[in-house]
């Protein structure tokens, strides 16, 4: 039935990688079912027959689609079906998009869709890497024009050793989460989270991943040579060269004057009349001017900016290639929030606000992996006014989610453990002005906000970006702290965050076909110098260390550990006990299955009171220790004494006094305060006490 069915096998980092084609999704331009261990991804690439009218960019969509059945789970919520993609799925889509996008022809305008469906999940075999490889194979064997293939690998650092595609157990103790995508010759994408990993170790990990990927690409090439389709012809949407040269000559001087400023607002204001003049002057000669004007202006600016950088080593704002824009930092900006940090770099400005909450306010996650919650959340917002645009507020898009996750990943390695600091932590980075590298500014603002909130971070973290300009002869130049125009018209945005000690995150965006090892090493060295300067000269001068106390408006937290067998007693039947504690003290109490108890209250006294009540409930007497208690009942054979709240035992009549006792009432009365020694429990589980043994012995 399946005449074109093919199976291709490869050993990838010690585990089987199996690619099946010609069996499912036959109507897609290119498709494959790819298995890595027991992880299974259906990768499909489709393209429209022709471009849509008025499109001046490549309309590429990459969707990483997590199916809950892949992990044997039923989705949460009322509908019990998959809804919008999880944050992790969005981030994975971005990780795959970044290496794939630059390899499409620059003049292709057909709609292209990559759909990567997770159908089965093996925790030891990364579905993200499997999907990236599947996307590369689907595009490579399809008739869609694309200059691949690429391959991908995940890298860990386990006990000081670099490990390719670590298992779930290895990932749990790894100091590195590195994703590398590469072609046979160059690295095309780097994404990393790291526990203060040194630059040279990071470089070695990237290079080791590339060596593994080179062998993988040979396998993909063998598939393409056997079943790959010829690429379809498409109408080129590249601008007419003669038209471009004519208009460039007409406006070159005016555009150069407009660009020669460090003020984005001034530059935009100067460019607007130039755009209007071009449209008026050439509109009749080139009737499609309304459609191409944006791309035309983009390419005119790009040619000028790149010429300045390459030929004159001149930056738009006059800086040296190794010079950072003017910096400023401030804390305590908002009076009633728990912590704030305002970080300014040139015309980029980010205000980050920290909020501390109870452990019970940690985010609940509903995804295909084993992670079900996280106590540290970072959200990033970039409203229209930050770029001078008049547009209404919208829900966060993929870019906002990605930048928030990058900042979150940058700070996680320096956060205190929940035992050291029993709070849930939420940071919100508000981009109030944007002219490049807002994600790294949010990292710096977040360090300030955490320290201002009294979070005892292990070390301050700063982030900086490195740009790149390449020439046709293979020569290249990097520059530190790129602003908007250098990002738009340059070839790379290499973002690195970290402490003095090492790297905590990397994200690399490229517009070219890849990086050589020399460029990567240079970028790591350049960004390390930049973040050291920011930490020492800006962050630590704004606030020397985390505040000794949290804000008076933050909840006061106490953590304690109880015997898990006592949890039922603290909660009580139907929650009556814990509800009464909450009502009496005003404290909020969260109890975890392992016996961890987190108490929060608006003031310390209330939290201490709740802790004292819980201590009493879970109190377990020690045989031979003495306690003070109250006589609660008297019976003929002895007296019951409450020696801790809710805990009482029997003092037998023979244990009331040093001498023989005829009648219990001769020694004690109801309500008396007495000292007793705990003797243990009898065969019936009753607690036995002794006043006689607790009394001081006669000299």
C-alpha positions in Angstrom: 0.0 0.0 0.0 2.8 2.4 0.9 5.0 2.2 -2.2 7.2 5.1 -1.2 7.7 4.0 2.4 11.3 4.3 3.5 13.1 3.8 6.9 16.4 5.3 7.7 18.4 4.4 10.8 21.1 6.3 12.7 22.9 6.1 16.0 22.6 9.5 17.6 24.6 10.0 20.8 24.2 6.3 21.7 20.5 6.0 21.0 18.6 4.9 17.9 17.2 7.7 15.6 14.8 6.3 13.1 13.3 8.4 10.2 10.2 7.1 8.4 9.0 8.7 5.1 6.2 7.9 2.6 3.7 6.5 5.1 1.9 9.4 6.8 1.1 13.1 5.9 1.6 12.4 2.2 -0.1 15.7 1.1 2.5 17.9 2.8 5.4 19.2 0.7 7.7 17.3 2.9 7.1 15.1 6.0 8.6 12.4 8.2 7.9 10.5 11.3 11.0 10.7 13.4 11.7 8.5 16.4 14.4 9.1 18.9 14.3 6.3 21.5 10.6 6.2 22.2 10.0 9.9 21.5 8.0 10.3 18.2 7.6 13.5 16.3 5.5 14.0 13.1 7.3 16.8 11.2 5.5 18.4 8.2 6.5 21.2 5.9 4.1 22.9 3.6 4.2 26.0 1.4 1.6 27.9 -0.6 1.7 27.8 -4.4 2.2 31.5 -4.7 2.8 34.6 -2.5 -0.1 36.6 -1.2 -0.5 40.1 -2.6 1.3 42.8 -0.7 3.6 40.5 1.3 7.1 42.0 1.7 8.6 39.4 4.0 8.8 35.6 4.4 5.6 34.5 6.1 7.1 31.5 8.0 5.3 29.9 10.9 6.8 27.2 13.2 4.5 25.4 15.5 5.7 22.9 18.1 2.5 21.1 19.0 2.6 19.2 22.3 -0.1 16.4 22.6 -0.8 15.4 26.2 -1.4 11.9 25.1 2.3 11.7 24.3 3.0 11.6 28.0 -0.1 9.5 28.9 -1.9 12.5 30.4 -5.4 14.0 30.0 -5.3 17.8 29.8 -6.4 19.8 32.8 -9.2 22.3 32.7 -12.9 22.1 31.9 -12.6 21.2 28.2 -10.1 18.4 28.6 -8.4 19.0 25.3 -5.3 20.9 24.3 -5.7 24.6 24.2 -3.2 27.4 23.4 0.4 26.2 23.4 2.3 26.0 26.7 5.1 28.5 27.4 7.6 25.7 26.8 6.0 24.9 23.4 6.2 28.5 22.4 9.9 28.7 23.4 10.7 25.5 21.5 9.0 26.9 18.4 11.2 29.9 18.7 14.3 27.8 19.1 13.5 25.9 15.9 12.5 29.0 14.0 15.8 30.8 14.6 18.1 28.4 12.8 15.7 27.6 10.1 14.6 31.1 9.0 18.0 32.5 7.8 18.4 29.6 5.4 15.4 30.4 3.2 16.1 32.4 0.0 15.9 36.2 0.8 13.4 36.8 -2.0 11.0 34.0 -1.1 7.5 35.3 -0.2 5.4 32.1 -0.3 3.7 31.1 3.0 5.7 28.3 4.7 4.4 26.4 7.7 6.4 23.9 9.8 4.2 21.8 12.1 6.0 19.5 14.6 3.6 17.3 16.6 4.9 15.5 19.7 3.1 12.1 19.6 5.1 10.1 22.1 7.5 11.2 24.8 10.5 9.4 26.1 12.0 11.5 28.9 15.5 10.4 28.1 15.2 11.6 24.4 14.6 15.3 24.0 11.4 16.0 21.9 12.7 19.5 21.2 15.9 18.3 19.5 14.0 15.5 17.8 11.5 18.1 16.4 14.4 20.3 15.2 15.9 17.4 13.3 12.5 16.5 12.0 11.9 20.0 10.7 15.3 20.0 8.9 14.6 16.6 7.3 11.0 17.6 6.2 12.3 20.8 4.6 15.3 19.2 3.0 13.3 16.4 1.3 10.5 18.7 0.3 10.3 20.8 -2.9 10.4 24.0 -0.8 13.5 26.2 -1.5 15.7 26.0 1.5 19.5 26.1 2.0 19.7 23.4 4.7 20.1 20.9 6.2 20.8 21.7 9.8 21.1 19.5 12.8 20.6 20.0 16.5 22.0 18.6 19.8 21.3 19.2 23.5 24.4 19.4 25.7 24.7 18.9 29.5 27.6 19.4 31.9 27.4 16.4 34.4 30.0 16.1 37.1 32.2 18.4 35.1 31.9 16.3 31.9 30.3 17.5 28.7 27.5 15.1 27.7 25.6 15.1 24.4 21.9 14.5 24.7 21.9 13.7 28.4 19.2 11.4 29.9 16.5 12.8 32.2 18.6 11.7 35.3 21.7 13.4 33.9 19.7 16.6 33.1 18.5 16.7 36.7 22.0 17.3 38.0 23.5 19.0 35.0 25.0 22.5 35.3 24.3 23.3 31.7 21.3 23.2 29.4 22.7 24.0 25.9 20.9 23.7 22.6 23.0 24.0 19.5 21.9 24.0 15.9 24.4 23.9 13.1 25.0 23.3 9.4 28.0 21.2 8.3 30.3 24.2 8.3 28.9 26.7 10.9 27.0 27.1 14.1 23.6 28.7 13.3 21.9 28.9 16.7 22.8 28.7 20.4 20.4 28.8 23.3 21.7 28.1 26.8 20.9 28.2 30.5 23.9 27.5 32.8 24.9 27.4 36.4 27.7 30.1 36.1 29.6 28.1 33.5 33.0 29.5 32.4 33.5 30.8 28.9 36.0 28.2 27.9 33.8 25.4 29.1 30.8 26.8 27.2 32.9 27.2 24.0 34.1 23.5 24.3 30.5 22.4 24.8 29.4 24.3 21.7 32.2 22.8 19.6 31.6 19.3 20.8 27.9 19.6 19.8 28.9 20.8 16.4 31.2 17.8 15.9 28.2 15.5 16.7 25.9 17.5 14.4 28.3 17.3 11.4 27.9 13.5 11.5 24.1 13.8 11.8 24.0 16.1 8.7 25.8 13.4 6.7 22.9 11.1 7.6 20.3 13.7 6.6 22.2 14.3 3.3 22.0 10.6 2.6 18.2 10.7 3.0 17.9 13.8 0.7 20.1 12.1 -2.0 17.7 9.1 -2.0 14.2 10.7 -1.8 14.7 14.5 -2.0 12.4 16.4 -4.4 13.6 19.1 -6.8 13.0 22.6 -5.4 10.1 24.5 -7.0 10.5 27.7 -8.9 9.1 30.8 -7.3 8.6 34.4 -8.4 11.5 36.4 -7.0 10.3 39.3 -4.9 13.7 40.9 -4.8 13.8 44.6 -5.5 14.8 45.7 -9.0 18.5 46.5 -8.8 18.4 49.4 -11.3 15.4 50.9 -9.4 17.2 50.6 -6.1 20.4 52.1 -7.4 18.5 55.0 -8.9 16.6 55.8 -5.7 19.6 55.2 -3.5 21.6 57.8 -5.4 18.7 60.2 -5.1 18.3 60.0 -1.3 21.7 58.7 0.0 23.0 62.0 1.4 19.6 62.8 3.1 19.3 59.4 4.7 22.9 59.5 5.9 22.2 62.9 7.6 19.0 61.4 9.2 20.8 58.3 10.5 23.7 60.2 12.0 22.3 60.7 15.5 22.1 58.7 18.7 18.4 59.7 19.2 15.9 57.3 17.7 13.1 59.9 17.9 15.1 62.5 16.0 16.2 59.9 13.4 12.6 58.7 12.8 11.4 62.3 12.5 14.1 63.1 9.9 13.4 59.9 7.9 9.6 60.5 7.5 9.8 63.4 5.0 12.5 61.5 3.0 10.1 58.6 2.7 7.3 60.9 1.6 9.6 62.6 -1.0 10.6 59.2 -2.4 7.0 58.1 -2.8 6.0 61.4 -4.4 9.0 61.5 -6.8 9.1 57.9 -7.9 5.5 56.8 -7.4 4.4 57.4 -11.0 7.5 55.7 -12.5 7.2 52.7 -10.1 3.4 52.1 -9.5 4.1 49.4 -6.9 5.9 51.9 -4.7 3.2 51.7 -1.9 4.0 47.9 -1.6 7.8 48.1 -1.7 8.5 51.4 0.1 9.1 49.8 3.5 11.5 47.2 2.1 13.2 49.9 0.0 13.8 52.2 3.0 15.0 49.2 5.0 17.6 48.3 2.4 18.7 51.8 1.9 19.4 52.2 5.6 21.0 48.8 5.8 23.4 49.6 3.0 24.5 52.9 4.7 24.8 51.5 8.3 26.8 48.4 7.1 29.1 50.6 5.0 29.8 52.8 8.0 30.5 49.8 10.2 32.7 47.9 7.7 34.6 50.7 6.0 34.8 53.4 8.7 34.2 51.4 11.9 31.7 54.1 12.6 28.6 53.4 14.6 25.4 55.4 14.2 25.6 57.0 17.6 29.4 57.7 17.4 30.6 55.0 19.8 33.7 52.9 19.4 33.0 49.2 18.5 33.9 48.2 22.1 32.0 51.0 23.9 28.8 50.6 25.8 26.1 53.2 25.7 25.6 55.5 28.8 24.3 53.5 31.7 22.2 54.3 34.8 20.6 52.2 37.6 18.2 53.0 40.4 16.4 50.9 43.0 13.4 51.6 45.3 11.5 53.5 42.6 8.0 52.4 43.6 7.1 52.9 47.3 4.5 50.1 47.9 6.0 47.3 45.8 8.3 44.7 47.3 11.3 45.6 45.1 12.1 47.7 42.0 15.0 48.2 39.7 15.2 50.8 36.9 18.0 50.1 34.4 18.8 52.5 31.5 21.2 51.8 28.7 21.1 54.6 26.1 17.5 55.0 25.0 16.6 51.5 26.2 15.0 51.6 29.7 13.4 48.8 31.7 11.6 49.0 35.0 11.5 45.6 36.8 9.2 45.0 39.7 9.6 42.2 42.2 6.7 40.6 44.1 7.1 38.1 46.9 4.4 35.6 47.7 3.6 32.4 49.5 4.9 29.1 48.2 1.3 28.2 47.4 1.3 31.0 44.8 3.9 29.2 42.7 2.8 28.7 39.1 1.1 25.4 38.3 2.2 23.9 35.0 0.2 21.6 32.7 2.6 20.1 30.1 3.9 16.9 28.8 7.1 16.9 31.0 7.4 16.1 34.7 7.7 19.8 35.8 4.4 20.7 37.5 5.2 24.0 39.2 7.8 26.8 39.4 8.2 29.3 42.3 10.1 31.9 40.2 8.3 33.6 37.4 9.5 36.3 35.1 7.2 38.3 32.7 8.2 40.8 30.1 6.0 43.5 28.6 6.8 45.9 25.7 3.9 48.3 25.1 3.7 50.5 22.0 4.8 53.7 23.7 8.2 52.1 24.3 9.0 52.5 20.6 6.9 55.6 20.1 4.1 53.8 18.4 0.4 54.5 19.0 -1.1 51.1 19.5 -3.3 49.5 22.1 -2.2 46.9 24.6 -2.3 43.3 23.6 -1.7 39.9 25.1 1.9 38.9 25.2 3.2 37.5 21.9 5.9 34.9 21.3 8.6 37.5 21.5 7.4 38.8 24.9 7.2 35.2 26.2 10.6 34.4 24.9 12.3 37.5 26.4 10.7 36.8 29.7 11.9 33.2 29.7 15.4 34.3 28.8 15.6 36.7 31.7 14.1 34.1 34.0 16.7 31.5 32.9 19.4 34.1 33.5 18.5 34.6 37.1 17.5 31.1 38.2 21.1 30.0 39.0 21.7 32.7 41.6 18.3 32.4 43.4 18.3 31.1 47.0 16.7 27.7 47.6 13.2 27.5 49.0 14.7 26.4 52.3 16.9 29.5 52.5 14.1 31.9 51.2 10.6 30.3 51.4 8.9 32.7 49.0 7.4 32.5 45.5 9.0 35.2 43.4 7.5 37.1 40.5 9.3 39.6 38.4 7.7 41.8 35.8 10.0 43.8 33.4 8.2 46.8 31.9 10.0 48.1 28.8 9.3 51.8 29.1 11.7 52.8 26.3 13.3 50.6 23.6 16.2 51.1 21.3 17.8 47.6 21.3 18.7 44.9 23.7 15.7 45.2 26.0 15.9 41.5 27.0 19.4 42.0 28.5 18.3 45.3 30.1 15.5 43.3 31.8 18.2 41.0 33.2 20.1 43.9 34.7 16.8 45.5 36.0 15.8 42.1 37.5 19.1 41.9 39.5 18.4 45.3 40.9 14.8 44.5 41.8 15.7 41.2 43.5 18.4 42.9 45.6 16.0 45.7 46.5 13.4 43.1 47.5 15.8 41.5 50.0 16.2 38.3 48.0 19.6 36.9 49.0 20.9 36.1 45.5 24.3 34.4 45.3 25.7 37.0 42.9 24.6 39.9 40.7 23.8 39.0 37.1 24.2 41.4 34.1 23.3 40.9 30.4 24.8 42.4 27.3 24.6 41.7 23.5 27.3 41.5 20.9 26.7 42.3 17.2 28.4 41.2 14.1 29.1 42.6 10.6 30.5 40.2 8.0 32.0 41.0 4.6 32.0 39.0 1.3 35.6 38.1 1.7 35.0 36.3 5.0 36.3 39.1 7.3 34.2 40.2 10.2 33.9 42.7 13.0 32.0 42.4 16.3 30.6 45.3 18.4 29.4 45.4 22.0 25.9 46.6 23.1 24.1 46.9 19.8 21.2 49.3 19.5 18.1 49.0 17.3 19.6 49.9 13.9 22.7 47.6 14.4 20.3 44.8 15.3 18.1 45.4 12.3 20.9 45.8 9.8 23.7 43.7 11.3 24.2 39.9 11.1 24.0 38.8 14.7 22.5 39.5 18.1 24.5 37.4 20.5 23.0 37.8 24.0 24.9 36.6 27.0 24.0 37.0 30.7 26.0 36.0 33.7 28.0 36.8 36.9 31.6 37.5 37.3 32.1 33.8 37.7 30.4 32.5 34.6 27.6 32.4 32.1 23.9 31.9 33.2 22.2 32.2 29.7 22.9 32.6 26.0 20.6 33.4 23.1 21.9 33.9 19.6 19.9 35.3 16.7 21.5 35.2 13.2 20.7 36.7 9.8 23.5 34.8 8.0 24.3 31.2 7.4 26.3 30.6 10.6 29.2 31.4 12.8 32.8 30.2 12.8 34.5 29.1 16.1 36.6 32.3 16.1 33.5 34.5 16.0 31.9 32.6 18.9 35.0 32.8 21.0 35.3 36.5 20.4 31.6 37.1 21.3 32.0 35.2 24.6 35.1 37.3 25.5 33.5 40.6 24.5 30.3 40.0 26.4 32.2 38.8 29.5 34.0 42.1 29.7 30.8 44.0 29.2 28.8 42.3 31.9 31.8 42.7 34.4 31.7 46.4 33.8 28.0 46.7 34.2 28.1 44.7 37.5 30.9 46.6 39.0 30.3 50.1 37.8 26.5 50.2 37.6 24.6 47.6 39.6 26.8 47.4 42.7 27.0 51.2 42.9 23.2 51.4 42.9 22.9 48.8 45.6 25.9 47.0 47.2 24.1 43.9 48.4 20.6 42.5 48.8 18.7 44.3 51.6 18.9 42.6 55.0 15.0 42.5 55.3 12.2 42.2 52.9 9.8 45.1 52.3 7.4 45.9 55.2 4.6 45.3 52.6 5.9 41.8 51.7 4.5 38.8 53.6 6.6 37.5 56.5 7.5 33.9 55.9 8.5 31.0 58.2 9.3 27.5 57.0 9.4 24.4 59.2 9.6 20.7 58.8 7.2 18.3 60.5 6.8 14.5 60.4 4.7 13.7 57.4 2.6 11.4 59.6 1.5 14.5 61.5 0.1 16.3 58.5 -3.3 14.9 59.1 -3.3 16.3 62.7 -2.4 19.8 61.5 -5.1 19.8 58.9 -7.7 18.2 61.0 -11.0 16.5 59.9 -12.4 18.5 57.0 -9.6 21.1 57.4 -11.0 22.3 60.7 -7.7 22.5 62.6 -5.8 24.5 59.9 -8.8 26.7 59.3 -8.9 27.6 63.0 -5.2 28.4 63.0 -5.7 30.7 60.0 -8.7 32.3 61.7 -7.0 32.8 65.0 -3.7 34.2 63.7 -4.5 35.6 60.2 -1.6 33.5 58.8 -1.7 31.5 55.6 -0.3 28.0 55.8 0.9 25.8 52.9 1.8 22.1 53.7 3.6 19.8 51.2 3.5 16.1 51.2 7.1 15.8 52.5 6.1 17.6 55.7 7.4 21.1 54.6 5.3 23.8 56.1 5.3 27.4 54.9 3.7 30.0 57.0 3.0 33.6 55.8 1.5 36.5 57.5 1.4 40.3 57.3 3.6 40.5 60.4 6.1 38.3 62.1 4.1 38.0 65.3 1.2 36.3 63.5 3.5 33.9 61.7 5.3 33.1 65.0 1.9 32.4 66.7 0.8 30.0 63.9 4.2 28.2 64.2 3.8 27.8 67.9 0.4 26.3 67.5 1.7 23.8 64.8 4.7 23.0 67.0 2.3 22.1 69.8 0.1 19.9 67.5 3.1 17.9 66.2 4.9 17.9 69.5 6.3 14.4 70.4 7.5 14.0 74.0 10.8 12.4 74.8 11.0 9.6 77.3 12.8 10.8 80.4 12.2 14.5 79.7 10.2 16.7 82.2 7.4 19.0 81.1 5.1 21.5 82.8 1.3 20.8 82.5 -2.1 21.3 83.9 -4.4 18.8 85.7 -7.4 18.4 83.5 -9.2 15.3 85.0 -9.1 13.3 88.2 -10.1 9.7 88.5 -9.7 7.2 91.4 -6.5 5.7 90.0 -4.7 9.0 89.1 -4.8 12.4 87.4 -4.7 13.4 83.7 -2.2 16.2 82.9 -2.1 18.2 79.7 1.6 18.6 79.2 1.3 20.2 75.7 -1.7 21.6 73.8 -4.0 18.7 73.0 -1.5 16.2 74.6 -2.3 14.6 77.9 -1.2 11.6 79.9 -2.0 9.8 83.1 -0.1 10.2 86.3 -0.9 7.0 88.2 -1.8 7.5 91.9 1.5 5.7 92.7 3.4 8.3 90.8 1.9 11.4 92.4 4.3 11.9 95.3 7.3 10.5 97.0 5.1 9.0 99.8 2.1 6.7 99.6 -1.0 8.5 98.4 -4.4 7.3 99.7 -6.5 9.7 97.6 -5.6 11.6 94.4 -7.3 14.8 95.7 -4.9 14.8 98.6 -2.1 15.8 96.2 -3.6 17.6 93.2 -6.7 19.6 92.2 -8.3 20.4 88.9 -6.4 23.2 87.2 -3.2 22.8 89.2 0.1 23.4 87.3 2.5 20.6 87.9 5.8 19.2 86.6 5.8 15.7 85.1 8.3 13.3 83.6 7.3 11.4 80.5 7.7 7.7 81.0 6.5 6.5 77.5 3.4 4.6 76.4 1.8 1.4 77.7 0.6 -1.5 75.7 -2.7 0.3 75.0 -0.9 3.4 73.6 -1.6 5.6 76.7 1.0 8.1 77.7 2.3 7.6 81.2 3.6 10.5 83.3 5.2 10.8 86.8 5.1 13.7 89.2 7.2 11.7 91.7 10.1 11.2 89.2 9.9 14.9 88.1 10.3 16.2 91.6 13.8 17.3 92.8 15.5 14.6 94.8 16.1 15.3 98.5 19.7 16.1 99.4 
